[in-house]
Amino acid sequence: MAETLEVLEHFDPTGEEIVYRFPLEGSANIKLGAQLVVQQSQEAVFFRDGRALDVFGPGRHTLATQNIPMLTKTLSLPFGGTSPFRVSVAFINKRTFLDQKWGTREPVVFRDSELGVVRLRAFGNYAYRIKESQLFINTVVGNQALFDTNRLKDFYRDVIVARLNDLLGETLKTIFDLASMYDEIATAAKARLAEDFNKYGVDLTDFYVNSITPPDEVQEKLDERAAMGAVGDMSTYMQFKAAQAIQDAAQAGGGEGGGAASAGMGLGLGAGFGAMMPGMITNAMQQAGQGGGAPTTPAAGATTAAAGAAAGTTAAETADGSFCTECGSAVPAGGKFCPNCGAKQAVPSGCSECGTEVPAGAKFCPECGAPQEE
């Protein structure tokens, strides 16, 4: 591509260009005394005959080449009308490229001292700038006409993740210590990554670790573990929840539309809760004295007392009583009528001879055969 250039300059319209080569294809003819304008945030590498001859800083520069206009036509005849002296200029953006993202593609395996083997994801950002323009072009860009930050994104992400994995394996014991170590991890990682950037003429100016977390399913398990720790003794907690459920049931039974019977049921459950508390406290104290163990259930007497209390009876009465055949409510020992629905109850009696319980209406004792009074 034959071009005759007198003023060479370039402005980055995107803010993401690192290198822009002028012209975009091939090379060009430069007149003697052509002006090269380099912006404050740029450097320009001047190439002639395929070699980098000089690096120009910000300002205006006058170029002098062997491509003298008076000789161009004569010298180009053996080369088909094209000048054998070819030049190009590569503009290098020297600004700091901020907010470059890095992160793990897939969770990496980490051996945790408390949780065992867990998978971790890590994310963060970094910033860099081109420190040695000619080295960067020779080792990374080559003959590409346009080179932007997207070309480096994947490469540096993989380098960062590799170095960070090694660093975490050497310094971190458990992920529970991560919250207080982000700054230390970032500083150590930046020191290890400096050489990876420097060998290509790039300066790693900043490096940050934003988060190192396990996958969502592992985080849910950690939340459950934290909740269990907040509860404390699991046996005591389960007894408390059972008592709370009884109280809620009593309140629901005594709501609107429940009538006098529902209100009595609510009072009875409340009394039953009070009767169960001594047994629950005793179990908790026994477990504390034995250093823990499997949770125990309330004593059978306490359960019976709660059932009896639902019908308005005492714990002692209910323990020796029965239940109504009509409504199922507890009937005190010796009671002839249900205290809840009023139904008559069949009351067994004892044999006058041997004392064995005789069903109501029986004429003879089923144990000794003695006749029974009507």
C-alpha positions as a LaTeX table, in Angstrom:
\begin{tabular}{lrrr}
\hline
Residue & $x$ (\AA) & $y$ (\AA) & $z$ (\AA) \\
\hline
Met1 & 0.00 & 0.00 & 0.00 \\
Ala2 & 1.75 & 3.18 & $-1.19$ \\
Glu3 & 0.94 & 6.28 & 0.83 \\
Thr4 & 2.76 & 9.54 & 1.16 \\
Leu5 & 2.32 & 10.87 & 4.70 \\
Glu6 & 3.23 & 14.33 & 5.96 \\
Val7 & 1.58 & 14.41 & 9.42 \\
Leu8 & 1.21 & 11.29 & 11.53 \\
Glu9 & $-1.01$ & 11.27 & 14.65 \\
His10 & $-3.69$ & 9.09 & 16.19 \\
Phe11 & $-6.53$ & 9.48 & 18.71 \\
Asp12 & $-8.08$ & 6.47 & 20.45 \\
Pro13 & $-11.90$ & 6.65 & 20.04 \\
Thr14 & $-12.62$ & 3.72 & 22.38 \\
Gly15 & $-10.21$ & 4.15 & 25.28 \\
Glu16 & $-9.38$ & 0.44 & 25.09 \\
Glu17 & $-6.70$ & 0.48 & 22.36 \\
Ile18 & $-3.22$ & $-0.47$ & 23.50 \\
Val19 & $-1.40$ & $-0.36$ & 20.15 \\
Tyr20 & $-2.43$ & 1.21 & 16.84 \\
Arg21 & $-0.16$ & 0.75 & 13.82 \\
Phe22 & $-0.13$ & 3.38 & 11.08 \\
Pro23 & $-0.93$ & 2.53 & 8.34 \\
Leu24 & $-3.23$ & $-0.38$ & 9.20 \\
Glu25 & $-2.01$ & $-2.46$ & 6.27 \\
Gly26 & 1.54 & $-2.74$ & 5.03 \\
Ser27 & 3.78 & 0.30 & 5.24 \\
Ala28 & 3.98 & 3.79 & 3.76 \\
Asn29 & 6.22 & 6.37 & 2.13 \\
Ile30 & 7.32 & 9.15 & 4.47 \\
Lys31 & 8.46 & 12.47 & 3.05 \\
Leu32 & 11.63 & 14.02 & 4.34 \\
Gly33 & 10.64 & 16.33 & 7.18 \\
Ala34 & 7.23 & 14.70 & 7.90 \\
Gln35 & 5.77 & 15.54 & 11.28 \\
Leu36 & 5.01 & 12.93 & 13.95 \\
Val37 & 2.64 & 14.16 & 16.68 \\
Val38 & 2.53 & 12.05 & 19.86 \\
Gln39 & $-0.09$ & 12.78 & 22.51 \\
Gln40 & 0.71 & 13.15 & 26.21 \\
Ser41 & $-0.55$ & 9.64 & 27.06 \\
Gln42 & 1.22 & 7.99 & 24.10 \\
Glu43 & 4.53 & 6.75 & 22.83 \\
Ala44 & 5.35 & 6.06 & 19.19 \\
Val45 & 7.68 & 3.37 & 17.89 \\
Phe46 & 9.08 & 4.21 & 14.45 \\
Phe47 & 9.78 & 1.29 & 12.11 \\
Arg48 & 11.84 & 1.50 & 8.93 \\
Asp49 & 12.60 & $-1.44$ & 6.72 \\
Gly50 & 10.92 & $-3.72$ & 9.26 \\
Arg51 & 13.04 & $-2.69$ & 12.24 \\
Ala52 & 12.15 & $-0.57$ & 15.25 \\
Leu53 & 14.55 & 2.35 & 15.09 \\
Asp54 & 13.40 & 4.68 & 17.84 \\
Val55 & 10.74 & 5.39 & 20.47 \\
Phe56 & 9.25 & 8.89 & 20.52 \\
Gly57 & 7.64 & 10.46 & 23.58 \\
Pro58 & 4.88 & 13.12 & 23.71 \\
Gly59 & 5.31 & 16.13 & 21.42 \\
Arg60 & 6.02 & 16.97 & 17.77 \\
His61 & 8.87 & 15.21 & 16.00 \\
Thr62 & 10.38 & 15.75 & 12.53 \\
Leu63 & 11.18 & 12.54 & 10.66 \\
Ala64 & 14.14 & 12.12 & 8.34 \\
Thr65 & 14.36 & 8.93 & 6.28 \\
Gln66 & 16.18 & 7.55 & 3.26 \\
Asn67 & 12.92 & 7.80 & 1.34 \\
Ile68 & 13.81 & 11.16 & $-0.29$ \\
Pro69 & 11.03 & 12.29 & $-2.67$ \\
Met70 & 13.39 & 13.17 & $-5.52$ \\
Leu71 & 14.85 & 9.66 & $-5.50$ \\
Thr72 & 11.65 & 7.75 & $-4.80$ \\
Lys73 & 10.67 & 7.32 & $-8.44$ \\
Thr74 & 14.14 & 6.30 & $-9.54$ \\
Leu75 & 14.70 & 3.86 & $-6.65$ \\
Ser76 & 11.29 & 2.30 & $-7.01$ \\
Leu77 & 11.67 & 1.36 & $-10.69$ \\
Pro78 & 13.44 & $-1.97$ & $-10.03$ \\
Phe79 & 10.71 & $-2.78$ & $-7.48$ \\
Gly80 & 7.72 & $-2.28$ & $-9.74$ \\
Gly81 & 7.08 & 1.34 & $-8.81$ \\
Thr82 & 7.08 & 0.70 & $-5.05$ \\
Ser83 & 9.71 & 2.37 & $-2.90$ \\
Pro84 & 12.10 & $-0.10$ & $-1.25$ \\
Phe85 & 12.25 & 2.13 & 1.85 \\
Arg86 & 9.12 & 1.33 & 3.87 \\
Val87 & 8.12 & 2.88 & 7.18 \\
Ser88 & 5.33 & 2.54 & 9.76 \\
Val89 & 4.57 & 4.00 & 13.15 \\
Ala90 & 3.01 & 2.16 & 16.11 \\
Phe91 & 1.20 & 4.36 & 18.63 \\
Ile92 & 1.24 & 2.87 & 22.16 \\
Asn93 & $-1.35$ & 3.96 & 24.71 \\
Lys94 & 0.52 & 4.65 & 27.96 \\
Arg95 & $-2.48$ & 5.29 & 30.17 \\
Thr96 & $-3.37$ & 2.96 & 33.05 \\
Phe97 & $-6.08$ & 0.51 & 32.06 \\
Leu98 & $-8.38$ & 0.34 & 35.08 \\
Asp99 & $-11.11$ & $-2.08$ & 36.16 \\
Gln100 & $-9.78$ & $-5.14$ & 34.37 \\
Lys101 & $-11.77$ & $-8.13$ & 35.65 \\
Trp102 & $-10.43$ & $-11.53$ & 36.63 \\
Gly103 & $-12.18$ & $-14.58$ & 38.03 \\
Thr104 & $-12.21$ & $-18.36$ & 38.09 \\
Arg105 & $-13.92$ & $-20.09$ & 35.17 \\
Glu106 & $-14.86$ & $-23.05$ & 37.40 \\
Pro107 & $-14.60$ & $-23.51$ & 41.20 \\
Val108 & $-11.19$ & $-24.80$ & 42.24 \\
Val109 & $-10.60$ & $-27.47$ & 44.88 \\
Phe110 & $-9.20$ & $-26.29$ & 48.21 \\
Arg111 & $-8.32$ & $-28.41$ & 51.26 \\
Asp112 & $-9.88$ & $-26.70$ & 54.29 \\
Ser113 & $-8.65$ & $-27.56$ & 57.79 \\
Glu114 & $-12.19$ & $-27.42$ & 59.22 \\
Leu115 & $-14.51$ & $-28.34$ & 56.35 \\
Gly116 & $-12.32$ & $-30.79$ & 54.49 \\
Val117 & $-12.25$ & $-30.44$ & 50.70 \\
Val118 & $-14.29$ & $-27.52$ & 49.37 \\
Arg119 & $-14.51$ & $-25.76$ & 46.02 \\
Leu120 & $-13.86$ & $-22.04$ & 45.85 \\
Arg121 & $-14.61$ & $-19.29$ & 43.38 \\
Ala122 & $-12.57$ & $-16.08$ & 43.34 \\
Phe123 & $-13.16$ & $-12.71$ & 41.69 \\
Gly124 & $-11.46$ & $-9.34$ & 41.59 \\
Asn125 & $-9.99$ & $-6.65$ & 39.37 \\
Tyr126 & $-6.59$ & $-5.25$ & 38.47 \\
Ala127 & $-4.98$ & $-2.37$ & 36.58 \\
Tyr128 & $-1.92$ & $-2.25$ & 34.33 \\
Arg129 & $-0.01$ & 0.03 & 31.97 \\
Ile130 & 2.56 & $-0.49$ & 29.22 \\
Lys131 & 5.97 & 0.24 & 30.72 \\
Glu132 & 8.33 & $-0.68$ & 27.83 \\
Ser133 & 6.68 & 0.02 & 24.50 \\
Gln134 & 9.21 & $-1.59$ & 22.20 \\
Leu135 & 9.46 & $-4.76$ & 24.30 \\
Phe136 & 5.66 & $-5.07$ & 24.39 \\
Ile137 & 5.36 & $-4.74$ & 20.61 \\
Asn138 & 8.16 & $-7.20$ & 19.91 \\
Thr139 & 6.97 & $-9.87$ & 22.38 \\
Val140 & 3.17 & $-9.52$ & 22.31 \\
Val141 & 1.82 & $-7.42$ & 19.43 \\
Gly142 & 4.10 & $-8.32$ & 16.55 \\
Asn143 & 2.73 & $-7.14$ & 13.20 \\
Gln144 & $-0.88$ & $-6.75$ & 14.30 \\
Ala145 & $-2.35$ & $-3.43$ & 13.23 \\
Leu146 & $-4.72$ & $-3.03$ & 16.19 \\
Phe147 & $-4.29$ & $-4.47$ & 19.66 \\
Asp148 & $-6.72$ & $-3.76$ & 22.52 \\
Thr149 & $-7.37$ & $-4.90$ & 26.10 \\
Asn150 & $-9.60$ & $-7.81$ & 25.01 \\
Arg151 & $-6.52$ & $-9.53$ & 23.58 \\
Leu152 & $-4.91$ & $-9.68$ & 27.03 \\
Lys153 & $-8.01$ & $-10.35$ & 29.13 \\
Asp154 & $-8.14$ & $-14.15$ & 28.88 \\
Phe155 & $-4.38$ & $-14.59$ & 29.12 \\
Tyr156 & $-3.95$ & $-12.53$ & 32.28 \\
Arg157 & $-7.05$ & $-14.05$ & 33.89 \\
Asp158 & $-5.59$ & $-17.54$ & 33.57 \\
Val159 & $-2.20$ & $-16.37$ & 34.87 \\
Ile160 & $-3.81$ & $-14.68$ & 37.89 \\
Val161 & $-5.96$ & $-17.70$ & 38.79 \\
Ala162 & $-2.97$ & $-20.05$ & 38.55 \\
Arg163 & $-0.84$ & $-17.90$ & 40.84 \\
Leu164 & $-3.70$ & $-17.33$ & 43.29 \\
Asn165 & $-4.47$ & $-21.05$ & 43.61 \\
Asp166 & $-0.88$ & $-21.72$ & 44.56 \\
Leu167 & $-0.89$ & $-18.83$ & 47.03 \\
Leu168 & $-4.08$ & $-19.95$ & 48.77 \\
Gly169 & $-2.78$ & $-23.49$ & 49.14 \\
Glu170 & 0.35 & $-22.20$ & 50.88 \\
Thr171 & $-1.08$ & $-19.50$ & 53.17 \\
Leu172 & $-4.76$ & $-20.17$ & 53.88 \\
Lys173 & $-5.87$ & $-22.81$ & 56.40 \\
Thr174 & $-9.65$ & $-22.36$ & 56.40 \\
Ile175 & $-12.10$ & $-20.20$ & 54.49 \\
Phe176 & $-13.40$ & $-18.87$ & 57.80 \\
Asp177 & $-10.23$ & $-16.72$ & 57.96 \\
Leu178 & $-10.77$ & $-15.13$ & 54.55 \\
Ala179 & $-12.62$ & $-12.04$ & 55.75 \\
Ser180 & $-9.51$ & $-10.73$ & 57.51 \\
Met181 & $-7.00$ & $-11.75$ & 54.83 \\
Tyr182 & $-8.17$ & $-10.14$ & 51.56 \\
Asp183 & $-5.60$ & $-7.33$ & 51.68 \\
Glu184 & $-2.75$ & $-9.70$ & 52.58 \\
Ile185 & $-3.72$ & $-12.13$ & 49.81 \\
Ala186 & $-3.94$ & $-9.32$ & 47.24 \\
Thr187 & $-0.53$ & $-7.92$ & 48.23 \\
Ala188 & 1.14 & $-11.33$ & 48.04 \\
Ala189 & $-0.54$ & $-12.14$ & 44.72 \\
Lys190 & 0.58 & $-8.84$ & 43.19 \\
Ala191 & 4.19 & $-9.56$ & 44.17 \\
Arg192 & 4.03 & $-12.99$ & 42.53 \\
Leu193 & 2.36 & $-11.67$ & 39.37 \\
Ala194 & 4.79 & $-8.77$ & 38.87 \\
Glu195 & 7.30 & $-10.94$ & 37.00 \\
Asp196 & 4.61 & $-12.38$ & 34.73 \\
Phe197 & 3.67 & $-8.86$ & 33.66 \\
Asn198 & 7.18 & $-7.36$ & 33.55 \\
Lys199 & 8.62 & $-9.85$ & 31.09 \\
Tyr200 & 6.26 & $-8.49$ & 28.43 \\
Gly201 & 6.94 & $-4.83$ & 29.23 \\
Val202 & 3.76 & $-4.43$ & 31.29 \\
Asp203 & 3.52 & $-2.93$ & 34.78 \\
Leu204 & 0.88 & $-4.36$ & 37.14 \\
Thr205 & $-0.11$ & $-1.19$ & 38.99 \\
Asp206 & $-2.96$ & $-2.49$ & 41.17 \\
Phe207 & $-4.45$ & $-5.85$ & 42.14 \\
Tyr208 & $-7.55$ & $-6.50$ & 44.26 \\
Val209 & $-9.38$ & $-9.56$ & 45.55 \\
Asn210 & $-13.10$ & $-8.81$ & 45.80 \\
Ser211 & $-14.40$ & $-12.19$ & 46.96 \\
Ile212 & $-13.39$ & $-15.79$ & 47.52 \\
Thr213 & $-16.48$ & $-17.89$ & 48.16 \\
Pro214 & $-17.66$ & $-21.50$ & 47.94 \\
Pro215 & $-20.51$ & $-22.43$ & 45.54 \\
Asp216 & $-24.10$ & $-21.63$ & 46.53 \\
Glu217 & $-24.90$ & $-25.14$ & 47.80 \\
Val218 & $-21.88$ & $-25.07$ & 50.13 \\
Gln219 & $-22.85$ & $-21.62$ & 51.41 \\
Glu220 & $-26.31$ & $-22.96$ & 52.30 \\
Lys221 & $-24.72$ & $-25.71$ & 54.41 \\
Leu222 & $-22.51$ & $-23.14$ & 56.14 \\
Asp223 & $-25.60$ & $-21.06$ & 56.93 \\
Glu224 & $-27.25$ & $-24.13$ & 58.45 \\
Arg225 & $-24.16$ & $-24.79$ & 60.54 \\
Ala226 & $-24.16$ & $-21.20$ & 61.77 \\
Ala227 & $-27.86$ & $-21.50$ & 62.67 \\
Met228 & $-27.19$ & $-24.67$ & 64.68 \\
Gly229 & $-24.41$ & $-22.87$ & 66.54 \\
Ala230 & $-26.79$ & $-20.04$ & 67.39 \\
Val231 & $-29.38$ & $-22.52$ & 68.75 \\
Gly232 & $-26.94$ & $-24.11$ & 71.20 \\
Asp233 & $-28.10$ & $-27.35$ & 72.90 \\
Met234 & $-30.32$ & $-29.13$ & 70.37 \\
Ser235 & $-32.27$ & $-31.20$ & 72.97 \\
Thr236 & $-33.29$ & $-28.13$ & 74.93 \\
Tyr237 & $-34.20$ & $-26.34$ & 71.71 \\
Met238 & $-36.46$ & $-29.21$ & 70.56 \\
Gln239 & $-38.22$ & $-29.31$ & 73.93 \\
Phe240 & $-38.79$ & $-25.57$ & 73.71 \\
Lys241 & $-40.25$ & $-25.92$ & 70.20 \\
Ala242 & $-42.58$ & $-28.72$ & 71.35 \\
Ala243 & $-43.82$ & $-26.61$ & 74.25 \\
Gln244 & $-44.29$ & $-23.64$ & 71.91 \\
Ala245 & $-46.33$ & $-25.83$ & 69.53 \\
Ile246 & $-48.61$ & $-26.87$ & 72.40 \\
Gln247 & $-49.11$ & $-23.25$ & 73.37 \\
Asp248 & $-49.89$ & $-22.28$ & 69.76 \\
Ala249 & $-52.42$ & $-25.10$ & 69.51 \\
Ala250 & $-54.09$ & $-23.92$ & 72.72 \\
Gln251 & $-54.34$ & $-20.39$ & 71.37 \\
Ala252 & $-55.76$ & $-21.62$ & 68.05 \\
Gly253 & $-58.36$ & $-23.76$ & 69.85 \\
Gly254 & $-59.51$ & $-20.82$ & 71.96 \\
Gly255 & $-60.05$ & $-18.48$ & 69.02 \\
Glu256 & $-63.30$ & $-17.05$ & 67.71 \\
Gly257 & $-66.03$ & $-19.60$ & 67.00 \\
Gly258 & $-64.52$ & $-22.16$ & 69.33 \\
Gly259 & $-67.18$ & $-21.74$ & 72.03 \\
Ala260 & $-66.83$ & $-22.67$ & 75.68 \\
Ala261 & $-65.39$ & $-26.10$ & 74.81 \\
Ser262 & $-62.63$ & $-24.58$ & 72.68 \\
Ala263 & $-61.85$ & $-22.08$ & 75.38 \\
Gly264 & $-61.64$ & $-24.92$ & 77.88 \\
Met265 & $-59.33$ & $-26.81$ & 75.54 \\
Gly266 & $-57.06$ & $-23.78$ & 75.33 \\
Leu267 & $-56.93$ & $-23.47$ & 79.09 \\
Gly268 & $-56.35$ & $-27.20$ & 79.40 \\
Leu269 & $-53.39$ & $-27.17$ & 77.00 \\
Gly270 & $-51.95$ & $-24.22$ & 78.86 \\
Ala271 & $-52.21$ & $-26.18$ & 82.09 \\
Gly272 & $-50.72$ & $-29.22$ & 80.37 \\
Phe273 & $-47.76$ & $-27.12$ & 79.26 \\
Gly274 & $-47.20$ & $-26.15$ & 82.89 \\
Ala275 & $-47.38$ & $-29.78$ & 83.91 \\
Met276 & $-44.83$ & $-30.80$ & 81.27 \\
Met277 & $-42.27$ & $-28.18$ & 82.23 \\
Pro278 & $-40.89$ & $-29.98$ & 85.33 \\
Gly279 & $-40.19$ & $-33.12$ & 83.30 \\
Met280 & $-38.55$ & $-31.11$ & 80.49 \\
Ile281 & $-36.35$ & $-29.21$ & 82.93 \\
Thr282 & $-35.37$ & $-32.45$ & 84.67 \\
Asn283 & $-34.35$ & $-34.04$ & 81.35 \\
Ala284 & $-32.30$ & $-30.99$ & 80.40 \\
Met285 & $-30.50$ & $-31.00$ & 83.77 \\
Gln286 & $-29.79$ & $-34.72$ & 83.50 \\
Gln287 & $-28.29$ & $-34.28$ & 80.02 \\
Ala288 & $-26.19$ & $-31.35$ & 81.22 \\
Gly289 & $-24.89$ & $-33.44$ & 84.10 \\
Gln290 & $-24.04$ & $-36.33$ & 81.76 \\
Gly291 & $-22.25$ & $-34.07$ & 79.24 \\
Gly292 & $-24.94$ & $-34.19$ & 76.52 \\
Gly293 & $-26.37$ & $-37.16$ & 74.67 \\
Ala294 & $-29.37$ & $-38.02$ & 72.59 \\
Pro295 & $-32.49$ & $-35.98$ & 73.30 \\
Thr296 & $-35.09$ & $-37.65$ & 75.55 \\
Thr297 & $-38.85$ & $-37.41$ & 75.46 \\
Pro298 & $-40.96$ & $-36.03$ & 78.33 \\
Ala299 & $-42.05$ & $-38.52$ & 80.98 \\
Ala300 & $-45.19$ & $-40.49$ & 80.32 \\
Gly301 & $-46.80$ & $-38.96$ & 83.41 \\
Ala302 & $-46.25$ & $-35.48$ & 82.06 \\
Thr303 & $-47.89$ & $-36.43$ & 78.74 \\
Thr304 & $-50.86$ & $-37.94$ & 80.53 \\
Ala305 & $-51.11$ & $-34.85$ & 82.70 \\
Ala306 & $-51.24$ & $-32.63$ & 79.61 \\
Ala307 & $-54.03$ & $-34.74$ & 78.12 \\
Gly308 & $-55.97$ & $-34.62$ & 81.34 \\
Ala309 & $-55.45$ & $-30.89$ & 81.69 \\
Ala310 & $-57.07$ & $-30.42$ & 78.26 \\
Ala311 & $-60.32$ & $-31.66$ & 79.82 \\
Gly312 & $-59.95$ & $-29.58$ & 82.99 \\
Thr313 & $-58.68$ & $-32.42$ & 85.26 \\
Thr314 & $-55.59$ & $-32.55$ & 87.41 \\
Ala315 & $-52.50$ & $-34.60$ & 86.66 \\
Ala316 & $-53.19$ & $-37.05$ & 89.50 \\
Glu317 & $-56.80$ & $-37.63$ & 88.43 \\
Thr318 & $-55.96$ & $-38.23$ & 84.81 \\
Ala319 & $-53.19$ & $-40.71$ & 85.58 \\
Asp320 & $-55.74$ & $-43.17$ & 87.12 \\
Gly321 & $-58.76$ & $-42.23$ & 84.99 \\
Ser322 & $-60.03$ & $-43.10$ & 81.53 \\
Phe323 & $-61.43$ & $-41.35$ & 78.48 \\
Cys324 & $-65.05$ & $-40.65$ & 77.46 \\
Thr325 & $-66.47$ & $-43.11$ & 74.93 \\
Glu326 & $-68.48$ & $-40.31$ & 73.29 \\
Cys327 & $-66.12$ & $-37.32$ & 72.88 \\
Gly328 & $-62.76$ & $-38.79$ & 73.90 \\
Ser329 & $-62.14$ & $-36.28$ & 76.68 \\
Ala330 & $-60.31$ & $-37.40$ & 79.83 \\
Val331 & $-62.56$ & $-38.62$ & 82.69 \\
Pro332 & $-61.24$ & $-38.56$ & 86.30 \\
Ala333 & $-60.91$ & $-41.86$ & 88.14 \\
Gly334 & $-64.30$ & $-42.93$ & 89.48 \\
Gly335 & $-66.17$ & $-40.37$ & 87.40 \\
Lys336 & $-69.64$ & $-41.49$ & 86.28 \\
Phe337 & $-70.18$ & $-38.69$ & 83.75 \\
Cys338 & $-67.90$ & $-37.00$ & 81.20 \\
Pro339 & $-66.96$ & $-33.53$ & 82.43 \\
Asn340 & $-66.91$ & $-32.28$ & 78.81 \\
Cys341 & $-70.06$ & $-33.69$ & 77.13 \\
Gly342 & $-71.95$ & $-35.11$ & 80.15 \\
Ala343 & $-72.26$ & $-38.66$ & 78.76 \\
Lys344 & $-72.71$ & $-41.39$ & 81.39 \\
Gln345 & $-69.64$ & $-43.56$ & 81.86 \\
Ala346 & $-69.48$ & $-47.28$ & 82.62 \\
Val347 & $-67.72$ & $-47.47$ & 85.97 \\
Pro348 & $-66.01$ & $-50.80$ & 86.74 \\
Ser349 & $-66.13$ & $-52.07$ & 90.32 \\
Gly350 & $-64.06$ & $-54.52$ & 92.33 \\
Cys351 & $-64.99$ & $-58.09$ & 93.36 \\
Ser352 & $-66.15$ & $-58.30$ & 96.96 \\
Glu353 & $-64.20$ & $-61.52$ & 97.41 \\
Cys354 & $-60.90$ & $-61.18$ & 95.55 \\
Gly355 & $-60.86$ & $-57.50$ & 94.63 \\
Thr356 & $-60.48$ & $-58.13$ & 90.88 \\
Glu357 & $-61.99$ & $-55.43$ & 88.65 \\
Val358 & $-65.45$ & $-56.51$ & 87.47 \\
Pro359 & $-67.02$ & $-54.91$ & 84.37 \\
Ala360 & $-70.21$ & $-52.92$ & 84.96 \\
Gly361 & $-73.32$ & $-55.14$ & 84.84 \\
Ala362 & $-71.44$ & $-58.42$ & 85.44 \\
Lys363 & $-73.23$ & $-60.83$ & 87.86 \\
Phe364 & $-70.18$ & $-62.98$ & 88.66 \\
Cys365 & $-66.48$ & $-62.22$ & 89.16 \\
Pro366 & $-64.43$ & $-63.27$ & 86.10 \\
Glu367 & $-61.56$ & $-64.23$ & 88.39 \\
Cys368 & $-63.09$ & $-66.22$ & 91.33 \\
Gly369 & $-66.73$ & $-66.69$ & 90.20 \\
Ala370 & $-68.21$ & $-65.05$ & 93.30 \\
Pro371 & $-71.69$ & $-63.57$ & 92.73 \\
Gln372 & $-71.81$ & $-59.81$ & 92.59 \\
Glu373 & $-74.43$ & $-57.52$ & 94.02 \\
Glu374 & $-76.62$ & $-55.63$ & 91.61 \\
\hline
\end{tabular}
